[in-house]
Amino acid sequence: MRAYLKIVPVELYGPEGSMKVHALLDEGSTVTLIDEQVANRIGAKGRRETLRVSSVGGNEITDEKSRVIRVKIKGLFSRNLKLMTAQTIRNLKLAPQRVERATVAACSHLTDIAENLIYDAAAPCILIGQDNWGLIVSRQIKSGRANQPAASLTQLGWVLHGCCSSLSRPINTVHHLRPSNASDIELNDIVKRHFEMNPSAWLRVNRATIQKGARVAR
C-alpha cells in the first residue's frame, strides 16, 4: 500500500511578490510553518519570536531567528485569497510527494477533478496546522473503494489523500508538531541535571515507587 499525505499546490503573496509552492495540510500540527527562504522571497516581514517545536518521539527543534508573519494564500486552482499567520523556520525539509496521472485515472470517483490533483514530485515549503484550521478542514469528500485514495475539498482546493494498492515498498512518514513551552524545557533540564549529579536521589525515588506499588498490590 502507498499512502498519500494532504499536499496541495498553492500560491503565496507578500509585499514583494508571489511564489508558487506546495503546502502540507497537517491536522496533527498545532502550528503553521513556512520555510524561511520562501518568506524572504516574497518579502514577508514580522516580529522576531523564538520557535520551539516538539515532534514525534520528543524531538525538539529551536529556531531563535523565527518570525511571525502574515501572508495571503490561495490554492492554485482557487480564486479566493485567504490571510494566514505563520512562523518561519530554517530548512523545513518535508518529504517530497508526487501524484501521477495513472494513479488518479484508476479512480473513477476522481474523474471530474483529476487535473486538480496531479502534480510532479514536490517537497512542501509550508506546513499548515490547526492554528489555520479553516484552510485545511474538509468541506466535501469524494471516496471510492477502501484501497483507493480519496479527495477532500478545502479552501485551498481539492487535495488527494489516503492509501492505494502499490507493489513498491513505501517510506512511512509521520507529522505531529506542537510549539514547546520554554519553561517546561528548562524544568526538564533542571530535573535531568539533578539526577545526573545525585544518582542516589533517583534510587530513593525509584525505591519509594516500588514500595508504594507493593502496598497497593497487597
PyMOL CGO cylinders between C-alpha atoms (Angstrom):
from pymol import cmd
from pymol.cgo import CYLINDER

trace = [
    CYLINDER, 0.00, 0.00, 0.00, 1.10, 3.54, -0.69, 0.3, 1, 1, 1, 1, 1, 1,
    CYLINDER, 1.10, 3.54, -0.69, -0.13, 6.42, 1.47, 0.3, 1, 1, 1, 1, 1, 1,
    CYLINDER, -0.13, 6.42, 1.47, -0.68, 9.98, 0.27, 0.3, 1, 1, 1, 1, 1, 1,
    CYLINDER, -0.68, 9.98, 0.27, -0.49, 12.96, 2.59, 0.3, 1, 1, 1, 1, 1, 1,
    CYLINDER, -0.49, 12.96, 2.59, -2.65, 16.04, 2.07, 0.3, 1, 1, 1, 1, 1, 1,
    CYLINDER, -2.65, 16.04, 2.07, -0.33, 18.12, -0.11, 0.3, 1, 1, 1, 1, 1, 1,
    CYLINDER, -0.33, 18.12, -0.11, -1.77, 20.84, -2.36, 0.3, 1, 1, 1, 1, 1, 1,
    CYLINDER, -1.77, 20.84, -2.36, -0.18, 23.35, -4.79, 0.3, 1, 1, 1, 1, 1, 1,
    CYLINDER, -0.18, 23.35, -4.79, -0.71, 26.93, -3.62, 0.3, 1, 1, 1, 1, 1, 1,
    CYLINDER, -0.71, 26.93, -3.62, 0.36, 30.47, -4.39, 0.3, 1, 1, 1, 1, 1, 1,
    CYLINDER, 0.36, 30.47, -4.39, 1.70, 32.77, -1.67, 0.3, 1, 1, 1, 1, 1, 1,
    CYLINDER, 1.70, 32.77, -1.67, 1.56, 36.57, -1.82, 0.3, 1, 1, 1, 1, 1, 1,
    CYLINDER, 1.56, 36.57, -1.82, 3.76, 39.02, 0.06, 0.3, 1, 1, 1, 1, 1, 1,
    CYLINDER, 3.76, 39.02, 0.06, 4.81, 42.69, -0.16, 0.3, 1, 1, 1, 1, 1, 1,
    CYLINDER, 4.81, 42.69, -0.16, 7.48, 41.91, -2.77, 0.3, 1, 1, 1, 1, 1, 1,
    CYLINDER, 7.48, 41.91, -2.77, 5.76, 39.36, -4.97, 0.3, 1, 1, 1, 1, 1, 1,
    CYLINDER, 5.76, 39.36, -4.97, 4.21, 35.93, -5.15, 0.3, 1, 1, 1, 1, 1, 1,
    CYLINDER, 4.21, 35.93, -5.15, 5.51, 32.36, -5.32, 0.3, 1, 1, 1, 1, 1, 1,
    CYLINDER, 5.51, 32.36, -5.32, 4.02, 29.01, -6.31, 0.3, 1, 1, 1, 1, 1, 1,
    CYLINDER, 4.02, 29.01, -6.31, 4.86, 26.24, -3.84, 0.3, 1, 1, 1, 1, 1, 1,
    CYLINDER, 4.86, 26.24, -3.84, 3.27, 23.17, -2.23, 0.3, 1, 1, 1, 1, 1, 1,
    CYLINDER, 3.27, 23.17, -2.23, 1.66, 23.06, 1.22, 0.3, 1, 1, 1, 1, 1, 1,
    CYLINDER, 1.66, 23.06, 1.22, 1.17, 20.11, 3.56, 0.3, 1, 1, 1, 1, 1, 1,
    CYLINDER, 1.17, 20.11, 3.56, -2.21, 20.25, 5.32, 0.3, 1, 1, 1, 1, 1, 1,
    CYLINDER, -2.21, 20.25, 5.32, -1.31, 18.72, 8.68, 0.3, 1, 1, 1, 1, 1, 1,
    CYLINDER, -1.31, 18.72, 8.68, -4.20, 18.19, 11.08, 0.3, 1, 1, 1, 1, 1, 1,
    CYLINDER, -4.20, 18.19, 11.08, -1.76, 16.78, 13.63, 0.3, 1, 1, 1, 1, 1, 1,
    CYLINDER, -1.76, 16.78, 13.63, 0.13, 20.06, 13.94, 0.3, 1, 1, 1, 1, 1, 1,
    CYLINDER, 0.13, 20.06, 13.94, -0.85, 22.99, 16.14, 0.3, 1, 1, 1, 1, 1, 1,
    CYLINDER, -0.85, 22.99, 16.14, 1.39, 25.49, 14.37, 0.3, 1, 1, 1, 1, 1, 1,
    CYLINDER, 1.39, 25.49, 14.37, 1.79, 26.70, 10.77, 0.3, 1, 1, 1, 1, 1, 1,
    CYLINDER, 1.79, 26.70, 10.77, 5.34, 26.87, 9.43, 0.3, 1, 1, 1, 1, 1, 1,
    CYLINDER, 5.34, 26.87, 9.43, 6.84, 28.47, 6.31, 0.3, 1, 1, 1, 1, 1, 1,
    CYLINDER, 6.84, 28.47, 6.31, 10.35, 27.84, 5.07, 0.3, 1, 1, 1, 1, 1, 1,
    CYLINDER, 10.35, 27.84, 5.07, 12.42, 30.95, 5.77, 0.3, 1, 1, 1, 1, 1, 1,
    CYLINDER, 12.42, 30.95, 5.77, 13.68, 31.21, 2.18, 0.3, 1, 1, 1, 1, 1, 1,
    CYLINDER, 13.68, 31.21, 2.18, 10.14, 31.30, 0.81, 0.3, 1, 1, 1, 1, 1, 1,
    CYLINDER, 10.14, 31.30, 0.81, 9.14, 34.06, 3.25, 0.3, 1, 1, 1, 1, 1, 1,
    CYLINDER, 9.14, 34.06, 3.25, 12.20, 36.08, 2.23, 0.3, 1, 1, 1, 1, 1, 1,
    CYLINDER, 12.20, 36.08, 2.23, 11.44, 35.65, -1.48, 0.3, 1, 1, 1, 1, 1, 1,
    CYLINDER, 11.44, 35.65, -1.48, 8.01, 37.27, -1.15, 0.3, 1, 1, 1, 1, 1, 1,
    CYLINDER, 8.01, 37.27, -1.15, 9.24, 39.91, 1.31, 0.3, 1, 1, 1, 1, 1, 1,
    CYLINDER, 9.24, 39.91, 1.31, 7.11, 38.79, 4.27, 0.3, 1, 1, 1, 1, 1, 1,
    CYLINDER, 7.11, 38.79, 4.27, 8.03, 40.77, 7.40, 0.3, 1, 1, 1, 1, 1, 1,
    CYLINDER, 8.03, 40.77, 7.40, 7.18, 40.13, 11.02, 0.3, 1, 1, 1, 1, 1, 1,
    CYLINDER, 7.18, 40.13, 11.02, 8.29, 40.29, 14.62, 0.3, 1, 1, 1, 1, 1, 1,
    CYLINDER, 8.29, 40.29, 14.62, 11.07, 38.03, 15.86, 0.3, 1, 1, 1, 1, 1, 1,
    CYLINDER, 11.07, 38.03, 15.86, 9.86, 35.20, 18.11, 0.3, 1, 1, 1, 1, 1, 1,
    CYLINDER, 9.86, 35.20, 18.11, 11.85, 32.12, 19.13, 0.3, 1, 1, 1, 1, 1, 1,
    CYLINDER, 11.85, 32.12, 19.13, 10.27, 28.95, 17.78, 0.3, 1, 1, 1, 1, 1, 1,
    CYLINDER, 10.27, 28.95, 17.78, 10.45, 25.75, 19.82, 0.3, 1, 1, 1, 1, 1, 1,
    CYLINDER, 10.45, 25.75, 19.82, 8.76, 22.80, 18.19, 0.3, 1, 1, 1, 1, 1, 1,
    CYLINDER, 8.76, 22.80, 18.19, 8.21, 19.38, 19.75, 0.3, 1, 1, 1, 1, 1, 1,
    CYLINDER, 8.21, 19.38, 19.75, 7.66, 16.48, 17.35, 0.3, 1, 1, 1, 1, 1, 1,
    CYLINDER, 7.66, 16.48, 17.35, 7.18, 12.72, 17.47, 0.3, 1, 1, 1, 1, 1, 1,
    CYLINDER, 7.18, 12.72, 17.47, 9.47, 10.92, 19.91, 0.3, 1, 1, 1, 1, 1, 1,
    CYLINDER, 9.47, 10.92, 19.91, 10.07, 14.06, 21.96, 0.3, 1, 1, 1, 1, 1, 1,
    CYLINDER, 10.07, 14.06, 21.96, 12.48, 15.53, 19.40, 0.3, 1, 1, 1, 1, 1, 1,
    CYLINDER, 12.48, 15.53, 19.40, 12.70, 19.30, 19.65, 0.3, 1, 1, 1, 1, 1, 1,
    CYLINDER, 12.70, 19.30, 19.65, 13.73, 21.97, 17.17, 0.3, 1, 1, 1, 1, 1, 1,
    CYLINDER, 13.73, 21.97, 17.17, 14.66, 25.52, 18.17, 0.3, 1, 1, 1, 1, 1, 1,
    CYLINDER, 14.66, 25.52, 18.17, 14.89, 28.47, 15.79, 0.3, 1, 1, 1, 1, 1, 1,
    CYLINDER, 14.89, 28.47, 15.79, 15.82, 31.67, 17.59, 0.3, 1, 1, 1, 1, 1, 1,
    CYLINDER, 15.82, 31.67, 17.59, 15.55, 33.73, 14.39, 0.3, 1, 1, 1, 1, 1, 1,
    CYLINDER, 15.55, 33.73, 14.39, 11.98, 32.69, 13.59, 0.3, 1, 1, 1, 1, 1, 1,
    CYLINDER, 11.98, 32.69, 13.59, 9.50, 35.42, 12.67, 0.3, 1, 1, 1, 1, 1, 1,
    CYLINDER, 9.50, 35.42, 12.67, 5.72, 35.58, 12.99, 0.3, 1, 1, 1, 1, 1, 1,
    CYLINDER, 5.72, 35.58, 12.99, 4.40, 36.70, 9.60, 0.3, 1, 1, 1, 1, 1, 1,
    CYLINDER, 4.40, 36.70, 9.60, 1.10, 37.25, 7.81, 0.3, 1, 1, 1, 1, 1, 1,
    CYLINDER, 1.10, 37.25, 7.81, 0.74, 36.33, 4.16, 0.3, 1, 1, 1, 1, 1, 1,
    CYLINDER, 0.74, 36.33, 4.16, -2.02, 35.83, 1.63, 0.3, 1, 1, 1, 1, 1, 1,
    CYLINDER, -2.02, 35.83, 1.63, -2.54, 32.36, 0.19, 0.3, 1, 1, 1, 1, 1, 1,
    CYLINDER, -2.54, 32.36, 0.19, -4.76, 30.67, -2.36, 0.3, 1, 1, 1, 1, 1, 1,
    CYLINDER, -4.76, 30.67, -2.36, -4.94, 27.26, -3.95, 0.3, 1, 1, 1, 1, 1, 1,
    CYLINDER, -4.94, 27.26, -3.95, -3.50, 27.06, -7.45, 0.3, 1, 1, 1, 1, 1, 1,
    CYLINDER, -3.50, 27.06, -7.45, -6.96, 26.17, -8.76, 0.3, 1, 1, 1, 1, 1, 1,
    CYLINDER, -6.96, 26.17, -8.76, -8.85, 28.52, -6.43, 0.3, 1, 1, 1, 1, 1, 1,
    CYLINDER, -8.85, 28.52, -6.43, -9.70, 32.19, -6.82, 0.3, 1, 1, 1, 1, 1, 1,
    CYLINDER, -9.70, 32.19, -6.82, -10.16, 33.44, -3.27, 0.3, 1, 1, 1, 1, 1, 1,
    CYLINDER, -10.16, 33.44, -3.27, -7.20, 34.83, -1.34, 0.3, 1, 1, 1, 1, 1, 1,
    CYLINDER, -7.20, 34.83, -1.34, -7.04, 33.99, 2.36, 0.3, 1, 1, 1, 1, 1, 1,
    CYLINDER, -7.04, 33.99, 2.36, -4.99, 35.60, 5.13, 0.3, 1, 1, 1, 1, 1, 1,
    CYLINDER, -4.99, 35.60, 5.13, -2.72, 33.23, 7.02, 0.3, 1, 1, 1, 1, 1, 1,
    CYLINDER, -2.72, 33.23, 7.02, -0.49, 33.70, 10.06, 0.3, 1, 1, 1, 1, 1, 1,
    CYLINDER, -0.49, 33.70, 10.06, 2.61, 31.51, 10.30, 0.3, 1, 1, 1, 1, 1, 1,
    CYLINDER, 2.61, 31.51, 10.30, 6.11, 31.26, 11.72, 0.3, 1, 1, 1, 1, 1, 1,
    CYLINDER, 6.11, 31.26, 11.72, 9.23, 30.98, 9.62, 0.3, 1, 1, 1, 1, 1, 1,
    CYLINDER, 9.23, 30.98, 9.62, 11.65, 28.11, 10.10, 0.3, 1, 1, 1, 1, 1, 1,
    CYLINDER, 11.65, 28.11, 10.10, 15.04, 27.38, 8.60, 0.3, 1, 1, 1, 1, 1, 1,
    CYLINDER, 15.04, 27.38, 8.60, 15.16, 24.29, 6.38, 0.3, 1, 1, 1, 1, 1, 1,
    CYLINDER, 15.16, 24.29, 6.38, 11.65, 22.91, 6.80, 0.3, 1, 1, 1, 1, 1, 1,
    CYLINDER, 11.65, 22.91, 6.80, 12.74, 19.74, 4.96, 0.3, 1, 1, 1, 1, 1, 1,
    CYLINDER, 12.74, 19.74, 4.96, 9.45, 17.93, 4.44, 0.3, 1, 1, 1, 1, 1, 1,
    CYLINDER, 9.45, 17.93, 4.44, 9.39, 14.74, 2.39, 0.3, 1, 1, 1, 1, 1, 1,
    CYLINDER, 9.39, 14.74, 2.39, 8.51, 15.17, -1.32, 0.3, 1, 1, 1, 1, 1, 1,
    CYLINDER, 8.51, 15.17, -1.32, 5.44, 13.57, -2.84, 0.3, 1, 1, 1, 1, 1, 1,
    CYLINDER, 5.44, 13.57, -2.84, 4.15, 13.01, -6.38, 0.3, 1, 1, 1, 1, 1, 1,
    CYLINDER, 4.15, 13.01, -6.38, 0.65, 12.30, -7.63, 0.3, 1, 1, 1, 1, 1, 1,
    CYLINDER, 0.65, 12.30, -7.63, 0.80, 10.59, -11.02, 0.3, 1, 1, 1, 1, 1, 1,
    CYLINDER, 0.80, 10.59, -11.02, -1.87, 10.74, -13.69, 0.3, 1, 1, 1, 1, 1, 1,
    CYLINDER, -1.87, 10.74, -13.69, -2.18, 6.94, -13.73, 0.3, 1, 1, 1, 1, 1, 1,
    CYLINDER, -2.18, 6.94, -13.73, -3.00, 6.91, -10.01, 0.3, 1, 1, 1, 1, 1, 1,
    CYLINDER, -3.00, 6.91, -10.01, -5.91, 9.31, -10.42, 0.3, 1, 1, 1, 1, 1, 1,
    CYLINDER, -5.91, 9.31, -10.42, -7.08, 7.75, -13.70, 0.3, 1, 1, 1, 1, 1, 1,
    CYLINDER, -7.08, 7.75, -13.70, -7.57, 4.43, -11.90, 0.3, 1, 1, 1, 1, 1, 1,
    CYLINDER, -7.57, 4.43, -11.90, -10.12, 6.07, -9.59, 0.3, 1, 1, 1, 1, 1, 1,
    CYLINDER, -10.12, 6.07, -9.59, -13.45, 6.65, -11.31, 0.3, 1, 1, 1, 1, 1, 1,
    CYLINDER, -13.45, 6.65, -11.31, -14.71, 8.75, -8.39, 0.3, 1, 1, 1, 1, 1, 1,
    CYLINDER, -14.71, 8.75, -8.39, -12.00, 11.33, -9.10, 0.3, 1, 1, 1, 1, 1, 1,
    CYLINDER, -12.00, 11.33, -9.10, -12.51, 11.71, -12.86, 0.3, 1, 1, 1, 1, 1, 1,
    CYLINDER, -12.51, 11.71, -12.86, -14.10, 15.17, -12.78, 0.3, 1, 1, 1, 1, 1, 1,
    CYLINDER, -14.10, 15.17, -12.78, -11.36, 16.70, -10.61, 0.3, 1, 1, 1, 1, 1, 1,
    CYLINDER, -11.36, 16.70, -10.61, -8.36, 14.74, -11.92, 0.3, 1, 1, 1, 1, 1, 1,
    CYLINDER, -8.36, 14.74, -11.92, -6.46, 17.76, -13.27, 0.3, 1, 1, 1, 1, 1, 1,
    CYLINDER, -6.46, 17.76, -13.27, -6.63, 19.45, -9.85, 0.3, 1, 1, 1, 1, 1, 1,
    CYLINDER, -6.63, 19.45, -9.85, -4.97, 16.52, -8.11, 0.3, 1, 1, 1, 1, 1, 1,
    CYLINDER, -4.97, 16.52, -8.11, -1.96, 15.71, -10.33, 0.3, 1, 1, 1, 1, 1, 1,
    CYLINDER, -1.96, 15.71, -10.33, 1.47, 17.21, -9.66, 0.3, 1, 1, 1, 1, 1, 1,
    CYLINDER, 1.47, 17.21, -9.66, 5.14, 16.33, -10.10, 0.3, 1, 1, 1, 1, 1, 1,
    CYLINDER, 5.14, 16.33, -10.10, 7.42, 15.40, -7.21, 0.3, 1, 1, 1, 1, 1, 1,
    CYLINDER, 7.42, 15.40, -7.21, 7.50, 18.36, -4.83, 0.3, 1, 1, 1, 1, 1, 1,
    CYLINDER, 7.50, 18.36, -4.83, 8.66, 18.95, -1.27, 0.3, 1, 1, 1, 1, 1, 1,
    CYLINDER, 8.66, 18.95, -1.27, 6.20, 21.17, 0.64, 0.3, 1, 1, 1, 1, 1, 1,
    CYLINDER, 6.20, 21.17, 0.64, 7.59, 24.55, 1.72, 0.3, 1, 1, 1, 1, 1, 1,
    CYLINDER, 7.59, 24.55, 1.72, 4.63, 25.21, 4.01, 0.3, 1, 1, 1, 1, 1, 1,
    CYLINDER, 4.63, 25.21, 4.01, 3.06, 23.16, 6.78, 0.3, 1, 1, 1, 1, 1, 1,
    CYLINDER, 3.06, 23.16, 6.78, -0.42, 24.39, 7.67, 0.3, 1, 1, 1, 1, 1, 1,
    CYLINDER, -0.42, 24.39, 7.67, -1.68, 23.34, 11.09, 0.3, 1, 1, 1, 1, 1, 1,
    CYLINDER, -1.68, 23.34, 11.09, -4.69, 23.74, 13.34, 0.3, 1, 1, 1, 1, 1, 1,
    CYLINDER, -4.69, 23.74, 13.34, -3.98, 27.42, 14.02, 0.3, 1, 1, 1, 1, 1, 1,
    CYLINDER, -3.98, 27.42, 14.02, -5.30, 27.89, 10.45, 0.3, 1, 1, 1, 1, 1, 1,
    CYLINDER, -5.30, 27.89, 10.45, -7.92, 25.13, 10.63, 0.3, 1, 1, 1, 1, 1, 1,
    CYLINDER, -7.92, 25.13, 10.63, -10.29, 26.96, 8.30, 0.3, 1, 1, 1, 1, 1, 1,
    CYLINDER, -10.29, 26.96, 8.30, -7.87, 26.41, 5.42, 0.3, 1, 1, 1, 1, 1, 1,
    CYLINDER, -7.87, 26.41, 5.42, -7.39, 22.67, 5.94, 0.3, 1, 1, 1, 1, 1, 1,
    CYLINDER, -7.39, 22.67, 5.94, -10.73, 21.29, 7.13, 0.3, 1, 1, 1, 1, 1, 1,
    CYLINDER, -10.73, 21.29, 7.13, -12.52, 19.00, 4.65, 0.3, 1, 1, 1, 1, 1, 1,
    CYLINDER, -12.52, 19.00, 4.65, -15.79, 20.51, 3.36, 0.3, 1, 1, 1, 1, 1, 1,
    CYLINDER, -15.79, 20.51, 3.36, -16.59, 17.78, 0.85, 0.3, 1, 1, 1, 1, 1, 1,
    CYLINDER, -16.59, 17.78, 0.85, -15.17, 14.29, 0.25, 0.3, 1, 1, 1, 1, 1, 1,
    CYLINDER, -15.17, 14.29, 0.25, -15.02, 12.04, -2.81, 0.3, 1, 1, 1, 1, 1, 1,
    CYLINDER, -15.02, 12.04, -2.81, -14.24, 8.43, -1.91, 0.3, 1, 1, 1, 1, 1, 1,
    CYLINDER, -14.24, 8.43, -1.91, -14.15, 5.08, -3.69, 0.3, 1, 1, 1, 1, 1, 1,
    CYLINDER, -14.15, 5.08, -3.69, -13.06, 1.66, -2.51, 0.3, 1, 1, 1, 1, 1, 1,
    CYLINDER, -13.06, 1.66, -2.51, -11.07, 1.14, 0.69, 0.3, 1, 1, 1, 1, 1, 1,
    CYLINDER, -11.07, 1.14, 0.69, -7.84, 0.52, -1.28, 0.3, 1, 1, 1, 1, 1, 1,
    CYLINDER, -7.84, 0.52, -1.28, -8.22, 3.73, -3.30, 0.3, 1, 1, 1, 1, 1, 1,
    CYLINDER, -8.22, 3.73, -3.30, -7.26, 7.28, -2.31, 0.3, 1, 1, 1, 1, 1, 1,
    CYLINDER, -7.26, 7.28, -2.31, -9.94, 9.85, -1.55, 0.3, 1, 1, 1, 1, 1, 1,
    CYLINDER, -9.94, 9.85, -1.55, -10.06, 13.58, -2.26, 0.3, 1, 1, 1, 1, 1, 1,
    CYLINDER, -10.06, 13.58, -2.26, -11.19, 16.35, 0.08, 0.3, 1, 1, 1, 1, 1, 1,
    CYLINDER, -11.19, 16.35, 0.08, -12.30, 19.85, -0.84, 0.3, 1, 1, 1, 1, 1, 1,
    CYLINDER, -12.30, 19.85, -0.84, -10.69, 22.58, 1.29, 0.3, 1, 1, 1, 1, 1, 1,
    CYLINDER, -10.69, 22.58, 1.29, -10.47, 26.35, 0.98, 0.3, 1, 1, 1, 1, 1, 1,
    CYLINDER, -10.47, 26.35, 0.98, -7.22, 25.73, -0.91, 0.3, 1, 1, 1, 1, 1, 1,
    CYLINDER, -7.22, 25.73, -0.91, -8.86, 23.36, -3.39, 0.3, 1, 1, 1, 1, 1, 1,
    CYLINDER, -8.86, 23.36, -3.39, -9.14, 19.61, -3.84, 0.3, 1, 1, 1, 1, 1, 1,
    CYLINDER, -9.14, 19.61, -3.84, -6.42, 17.50, -2.23, 0.3, 1, 1, 1, 1, 1, 1,
    CYLINDER, -6.42, 17.50, -2.23, -5.68, 13.79, -2.62, 0.3, 1, 1, 1, 1, 1, 1,
    CYLINDER, -5.68, 13.79, -2.62, -5.07, 11.65, 0.47, 0.3, 1, 1, 1, 1, 1, 1,
    CYLINDER, -5.07, 11.65, 0.47, -5.36, 8.11, 1.77, 0.3, 1, 1, 1, 1, 1, 1,
    CYLINDER, -5.36, 8.11, 1.77, -3.96, 4.79, 0.56, 0.3, 1, 1, 1, 1, 1, 1,
    CYLINDER, -3.96, 4.79, 0.56, -3.87, 2.86, -2.68, 0.3, 1, 1, 1, 1, 1, 1,
    CYLINDER, -3.87, 2.86, -2.68, -2.50, -0.54, -3.68, 0.3, 1, 1, 1, 1, 1, 1,
    CYLINDER, -2.50, -0.54, -3.68, 1.16, -0.45, -4.70, 0.3, 1, 1, 1, 1, 1, 1,
    CYLINDER, 1.16, -0.45, -4.70, 3.88, -3.00, -5.42, 0.3, 1, 1, 1, 1, 1, 1,
    CYLINDER, 3.88, -3.00, -5.42, 6.62, -0.67, -4.22, 0.3, 1, 1, 1, 1, 1, 1,
    CYLINDER, 6.62, -0.67, -4.22, 7.63, -0.51, -0.57, 0.3, 1, 1, 1, 1, 1, 1,
    CYLINDER, 7.63, -0.51, -0.57, 6.60, 2.85, 0.91, 0.3, 1, 1, 1, 1, 1, 1,
    CYLINDER, 6.60, 2.85, 0.91, 8.60, 5.13, 3.18, 0.3, 1, 1, 1, 1, 1, 1,
    CYLINDER, 8.60, 5.13, 3.18, 6.39, 5.83, 6.17, 0.3, 1, 1, 1, 1, 1, 1,
    CYLINDER, 6.39, 5.83, 6.17, 6.12, 9.46, 7.27, 0.3, 1, 1, 1, 1, 1, 1,
    CYLINDER, 6.12, 9.46, 7.27, 4.63, 10.89, 10.46, 0.3, 1, 1, 1, 1, 1, 1,
    CYLINDER, 4.63, 10.89, 10.46, 3.95, 14.58, 11.09, 0.3, 1, 1, 1, 1, 1, 1,
    CYLINDER, 3.95, 14.58, 11.09, 2.93, 15.82, 14.52, 0.3, 1, 1, 1, 1, 1, 1,
    CYLINDER, 2.93, 15.82, 14.52, 4.16, 19.19, 15.72, 0.3, 1, 1, 1, 1, 1, 1,
    CYLINDER, 4.16, 19.19, 15.72, 3.35, 21.48, 18.61, 0.3, 1, 1, 1, 1, 1, 1,
    CYLINDER, 3.35, 21.48, 18.61, 5.08, 24.59, 19.99, 0.3, 1, 1, 1, 1, 1, 1,
    CYLINDER, 5.08, 24.59, 19.99, 7.07, 23.75, 23.12, 0.3, 1, 1, 1, 1, 1, 1,
    CYLINDER, 7.07, 23.75, 23.12, 6.79, 25.74, 26.32, 0.3, 1, 1, 1, 1, 1, 1,
    CYLINDER, 6.79, 25.74, 26.32, 10.21, 27.14, 27.22, 0.3, 1, 1, 1, 1, 1, 1,
    CYLINDER, 10.21, 27.14, 27.22, 9.56, 26.79, 30.96, 0.3, 1, 1, 1, 1, 1, 1,
    CYLINDER, 9.56, 26.79, 30.96, 8.78, 23.09, 30.51, 0.3, 1, 1, 1, 1, 1, 1,
    CYLINDER, 8.78, 23.09, 30.51, 12.07, 22.57, 28.69, 0.3, 1, 1, 1, 1, 1, 1,
    CYLINDER, 12.07, 22.57, 28.69, 14.04, 24.41, 31.39, 0.3, 1, 1, 1, 1, 1, 1,
    CYLINDER, 14.04, 24.41, 31.39, 12.32, 22.42, 34.17, 0.3, 1, 1, 1, 1, 1, 1,
    CYLINDER, 12.32, 22.42, 34.17, 13.08, 19.11, 32.43, 0.3, 1, 1, 1, 1, 1, 1,
    CYLINDER, 13.08, 19.11, 32.43, 16.75, 20.13, 32.06, 0.3, 1, 1, 1, 1, 1, 1,
    CYLINDER, 16.75, 20.13, 32.06, 16.99, 21.05, 35.76, 0.3, 1, 1, 1, 1, 1, 1,
    CYLINDER, 16.99, 21.05, 35.76, 15.48, 17.72, 36.87, 0.3, 1, 1, 1, 1, 1, 1,
    CYLINDER, 15.48, 17.72, 36.87, 17.73, 15.79, 34.49, 0.3, 1, 1, 1, 1, 1, 1,
    CYLINDER, 17.73, 15.79, 34.49, 20.87, 17.56, 35.77, 0.3, 1, 1, 1, 1, 1, 1,
    CYLINDER, 20.87, 17.56, 35.77, 19.80, 16.97, 39.38, 0.3, 1, 1, 1, 1, 1, 1,
    CYLINDER, 19.80, 16.97, 39.38, 19.60, 13.20, 38.91, 0.3, 1, 1, 1, 1, 1, 1,
    CYLINDER, 19.60, 13.20, 38.91, 22.86, 13.16, 36.93, 0.3, 1, 1, 1, 1, 1, 1,
    CYLINDER, 22.86, 13.16, 36.93, 24.64, 14.89, 39.82, 0.3, 1, 1, 1, 1, 1, 1,
    CYLINDER, 24.64, 14.89, 39.82, 22.78, 12.92, 42.51, 0.3, 1, 1, 1, 1, 1, 1,
    CYLINDER, 22.78, 12.92, 42.51, 22.21, 9.35, 41.30, 0.3, 1, 1, 1, 1, 1, 1,
    CYLINDER, 22.21, 9.35, 41.30, 21.26, 8.30, 44.82, 0.3, 1, 1, 1, 1, 1, 1,
    CYLINDER, 21.26, 8.30, 44.82, 18.24, 10.59, 44.57, 0.3, 1, 1, 1, 1, 1, 1,
    CYLINDER, 18.24, 10.59, 44.57, 16.95, 8.53, 41.65, 0.3, 1, 1, 1, 1, 1, 1,
    CYLINDER, 16.95, 8.53, 41.65, 17.46, 5.36, 43.69, 0.3, 1, 1, 1, 1, 1, 1,
    CYLINDER, 17.46, 5.36, 43.69, 15.48, 6.80, 46.60, 0.3, 1, 1, 1, 1, 1, 1,
    CYLINDER, 15.48, 6.80, 46.60, 12.61, 7.87, 44.32, 0.3, 1, 1, 1, 1, 1, 1,
    CYLINDER, 12.61, 7.87, 44.32, 12.61, 4.56, 42.48, 0.3, 1, 1, 1, 1, 1, 1,
    CYLINDER, 12.61, 4.56, 42.48, 12.69, 2.52, 45.72, 0.3, 1, 1, 1, 1, 1, 1,
    CYLINDER, 12.69, 2.52, 45.72, 9.81, 4.56, 47.15, 0.3, 1, 1, 1, 1, 1, 1,
    CYLINDER, 9.81, 4.56, 47.15, 7.78, 3.99, 43.98, 0.3, 1, 1, 1, 1, 1, 1,
    CYLINDER, 7.78, 3.99, 43.98, 8.37, 0.23, 44.16, 0.3, 1, 1, 1, 1, 1, 1,
    CYLINDER, 8.37, 0.23, 44.16, 7.39, 0.09, 47.85, 0.3, 1, 1, 1, 1, 1, 1,
    CYLINDER, 7.39, 0.09, 47.85, 4.23, 2.08, 47.16, 0.3, 1, 1, 1, 1, 1, 1,
    CYLINDER, 4.23, 2.08, 47.16, 3.32, -0.27, 44.34, 0.3, 1, 1, 1, 1, 1, 1,
    CYLINDER, 3.32, -0.27, 44.34, 3.85, -3.28, 46.61, 0.3, 1, 1, 1, 1, 1, 1,
    CYLINDER, 3.85, -3.28, 46.61, 1.48, -1.85, 49.24, 0.3, 1, 1, 1, 1, 1, 1,
    CYLINDER, 1.48, -1.85, 49.24, -1.19, -1.23, 46.62, 0.3, 1, 1, 1, 1, 1, 1,
    CYLINDER, -1.19, -1.23, 46.62, -0.79, -4.80, 45.33, 0.3, 1, 1, 1, 1, 1, 1,
    CYLINDER, -0.79, -4.80, 45.33, -1.48, -6.21, 48.79, 0.3, 1, 1, 1, 1, 1, 1,
]
cmd.load_cgo(trace, "trace")
